[in-house]
Amino acid sequence: MHDTQPSAARIGTPAESATGSRRNRRSWALELLALLLVAAIVARGWIGGAFTSPRAQEWVTVFVAIVVQAVPFVVLGTLLSAAIATLVPEQFFARALPSRPALAVPVAGVAGLALPGCECASVPVAGALMRRGVTPAAALAFLLAAPAINPVVLAATAVAFPGRPMMVVARLVASLATSLAMGWLWLRLGRTDWLRMPRRPAVTGSRTMAYFAAVRQDAAEAAGFLVIGAATAACLNVLVPQRSLHALAEHPVLAVAALAGLAVLLSICSEADAFVAASLSQFSLTARLAFLVVGPMVDLKLFAMQAGTFGRRFAVRFAPATFVVGVSIAVLTGVVLL
């Protein structure tokens, strides 16, 4: 598949130059957002103390924790995305992957082992892969696999579940199988009008200028949707009664559904979710595996970022399908391996 998008470093037309000041004004949104995030992190103790309600203080704590966990990986993802879009030869990825899309999907999924980041990083990288000619099915398989099977996440899972190496194996197998299944499912059933292909405005000047402009654009978009998702997750986090978890844990089917749903609501970074899962000792290992498989693939902040990058029509179809496939494969894997 060939990339039909214009090169990010080509010389802009007069019409594009006329919109330059408008893009420059928009770019200041990134600096403003970064300033607000730094201020919120530095002053979170004061902000939390300004509220007398324990729930308000918990909301601030959860919101800041999610953002702090995710921002480094958003930065990593935007740096990689910009490099793919502006520095890597246009046909590199299309030539590196098998020409047949059905074979490109597993290769892209296994490539997720190489990216030590969370779901926040995988969205802009997957978008850049699509812009560079990679079939969407393969890019989506990478998007789901990268935050769930990379070495950092697997190492964290091993530390969180000492003496249970099969938990690490089960997470690797179930997560990779889910990503490949969704890639093949999109290849067979996905429609082009559901997916808004990521586009990047042309940037004048050298490749270096194009690279930093690409970083600014991707970071502004990703950070904006991250904040929306983190705020929503914080609201839901403080409303979930903790005592309900103990009642649900007694029912195997409800326990799996509850932890899978909880993973969506909590929106925990994939580098940290294993420790949360390990703390939920009242639940079965299979239910906790569902938590670990679903969380990096379907959560609130990821849904918001997917909708912003690939369009709402894509997100409202892809996320529920991923949830169903992920839970089903996690249960099957748990029954066999755990």
Solvent accessible surface area in square Angstrom, and as a share of the most:
residue,aa,sasa,rsa
1,M,134,0.60
2,H,143,0.64
3,D,18,0.09
4,T,122,0.71
5,Q,43,0.19
6,P,66,0.42
7,S,33,0.21
8,A,10,0.07
9,A,20,0.15
10,R,82,0.30
11,I,130,0.66
12,G,14,0.13
13,T,60,0.35
14,P,117,0.74
15,A,74,0.58
16,E,38,0.17
17,S,67,0.43
18,A,81,0.63
19,T,37,0.21
20,G,15,0.15
21,S,64,0.41
22,R,146,0.53
23,R,64,0.24
24,N,94,0.48
25,R,156,0.57
26,R,137,0.50
27,S,23,0.15
28,W,169,0.59
29,A,54,0.42
30,L,32,0.16
31,E,62,0.28
32,L,104,0.52
33,L,35,0.17
34,A,47,0.37
35,L,117,0.58
36,L,105,0.52
37,L,24,0.12
38,V,87,0.50
39,A,51,0.40
40,A,25,0.20
41,I,64,0.32
42,V,121,0.70
43,A,35,0.27
44,R,115,0.42
45,G,58,0.56
46,W,190,0.67
47,I,49,0.25
48,G,11,0.10
49,G,57,0.55
50,A,63,0.49
51,F,92,0.38
52,T,133,0.77
53,S,51,0.33
54,P,106,0.67
55,R,148,0.54
56,A,29,0.22
57,Q,70,0.31
58,E,74,0.33
59,W,75,0.26
60,V,14,0.08
61,T,82,0.47
62,V,24,0.14
63,F,27,0.11
64,V,6,0.03
65,A,40,0.31
66,I,9,0.05
67,V,2,0.01
68,V,61,0.35
69,Q,65,0.29
70,A,0,0.00
71,V,46,0.26
72,P,75,0.47
73,F,43,0.18
74,V,6,0.03
75,V,74,0.43
76,L,55,0.27
77,G,0,0.00
78,T,2,0.01
79,L,73,0.36
80,L,63,0.31
81,S,0,0.00
82,A,0,0.00
83,A,27,0.21
84,I,17,0.09
85,A,5,0.04
86,T,2,0.01
87,L,90,0.45
88,V,33,0.19
89,P,92,0.58
90,E,57,0.26
91,Q,37,0.17
92,F,105,0.44
93,F,41,0.17
94,A,23,0.18
95,R,197,0.72
96,A,65,0.51
97,L,29,0.14
98,P,46,0.29
99,S,110,0.71
100,R,154,0.56
101,P,55,0.35
102,A,39,0.30
103,L,89,0.44
104,A,3,0.02
105,V,0,0.00
106,P,34,0.22
107,V,66,0.38
108,A,5,0.04
109,G,0,0.00
110,V,72,0.41
111,A,45,0.35
112,G,0,0.00
113,L,67,0.34
114,A,86,0.67
115,L,14,0.07
116,P,62,0.39
117,G,1,0.01
118,C,0,0.00
119,E,0,0.00
120,C,0,0.00
121,A,0,0.00
122,S,0,0.00
123,V,1,0.00
124,P,12,0.08
125,V,6,0.03
126,A,0,0.00
127,G,1,0.01
128,A,0,0.00
129,L,16,0.08
130,M,6,0.03
131,R,23,0.08
132,R,11,0.04
133,G,3,0.03
134,V,4,0.02
135,T,16,0.09
136,P,24,0.15
137,A,1,0.01
138,A,0,0.00
139,A,0,0.00
140,L,0,0.00
141,A,0,0.00
142,F,20,0.08
143,L,1,0.01
144,L,0,0.00
145,A,0,0.00
146,A,1,0.01
147,P,0,0.00
148,A,0,0.00
149,I,0,0.00
150,N,0,0.00
151,P,76,0.48
152,V,65,0.38
153,V,0,0.00
154,L,27,0.14
155,A,57,0.44
156,A,14,0.11
157,T,0,0.00
158,A,49,0.38
159,V,103,0.59
160,A,14,0.11
161,F,10,0.04
162,P,104,0.66
163,G,80,0.77
164,R,120,0.44
165,P,94,0.59
166,M,81,0.36
167,M,1,0.00
168,V,27,0.16
169,V,61,0.35
170,A,0,0.00
171,R,0,0.00
172,L,55,0.28
173,V,69,0.40
174,A,0,0.00
175,S,0,0.00
176,L,39,0.19
177,A,38,0.29
178,T,0,0.00
179,S,0,0.00
180,L,26,0.13
181,A,33,0.26
182,M,4,0.02
183,G,0,0.00
184,W,109,0.38
185,L,63,0.31
186,W,31,0.11
187,L,69,0.34
188,R,206,0.75
189,L,109,0.54
190,G,25,0.24
191,R,124,0.45
192,T,131,0.76
193,D,70,0.36
194,W,47,0.17
195,L,14,0.07
196,R,130,0.47
197,M,64,0.29
198,P,10,0.06
199,R,167,0.61
200,R,25,0.09
201,P,49,0.31
202,A,9,0.07
203,V,26,0.15
204,T,55,0.32
205,G,30,0.29
206,S,60,0.39
207,R,124,0.45
208,T,81,0.47
209,M,111,0.50
210,A,0,0.00
211,Y,36,0.14
212,F,119,0.50
213,A,31,0.24
214,A,0,0.00
215,V,25,0.15
216,R,85,0.31
217,Q,32,0.14
218,D,11,0.06
219,A,14,0.11
220,A,27,0.21
221,E,78,0.35
222,A,9,0.07
223,A,11,0.08
224,G,27,0.26
225,F,66,0.27
226,L,1,0.00
227,V,39,0.22
228,I,101,0.51
229,G,2,0.02
230,A,0,0.00
231,A,29,0.23
232,T,57,0.33
233,A,0,0.00
234,A,0,0.00
235,C,61,0.36
236,L,58,0.29
237,N,27,0.14
238,V,22,0.13
239,L,106,0.53
240,V,34,0.19
241,P,64,0.40
242,Q,119,0.53
243,R,191,0.70
244,S,39,0.25
245,L,13,0.06
246,H,112,0.50
247,A,60,0.47
248,L,54,0.27
249,A,19,0.15
250,E,136,0.61
251,H,95,0.43
252,P,107,0.67
253,V,121,0.69
254,L,88,0.44
255,A,2,0.01
256,V,17,0.10
257,A,56,0.44
258,A,21,0.16
259,L,0,0.00
260,A,0,0.00
261,G,24,0.23
262,L,14,0.07
263,A,3,0.03
264,V,27,0.15
265,L,52,0.26
266,L,21,0.11
267,S,0,0.00
268,I,27,0.14
269,C,4,0.02
270,S,0,0.00
271,E,28,0.13
272,A,24,0.19
273,D,3,0.02
274,A,0,0.00
275,F,97,0.41
276,V,45,0.26
277,A,0,0.00
278,A,29,0.22
279,S,78,0.50
280,L,20,0.10
281,S,85,0.55
282,Q,69,0.31
283,F,4,0.02
284,S,61,0.39
285,L,31,0.15
286,T,26,0.15
287,A,0,0.00
288,R,26,0.09
289,L,0,0.00
290,A,0,0.00
291,F,2,0.01
292,L,0,0.00
293,V,0,0.00
294,V,2,0.01
295,G,6,0.06
296,P,1,0.00
297,M,4,0.02
298,V,14,0.08
299,D,1,0.01
300,L,37,0.18
301,K,1,0.00
302,L,2,0.01
303,F,71,0.30
304,A,14,0.11
305,M,3,0.01
306,Q,2,0.01
307,A,21,0.16
308,G,18,0.17
309,T,31,0.18
310,F,0,0.00
311,G,7,0.06
312,R,174,0.64
313,R,118,0.43
314,F,0,0.00
315,A,0,0.00
316,V,56,0.32
317,R,92,0.33
318,F,6,0.02
319,A,9,0.07
320,P,70,0.44
321,A,33,0.26
322,T,2,0.01
323,F,57,0.24
324,V,95,0.54
325,V,31,0.18
326,G,1,0.01
327,V,27,0.15
328,S,63,0.41
329,I,34,0.17
330,A,0,0.00
331,V,53,0.30
332,L,118,0.59
333,T,12,0.07
334,G,2,0.02
335,V,111,0.64
336,V,106,0.61
337,L,55,0.27
338,L,69,0.34
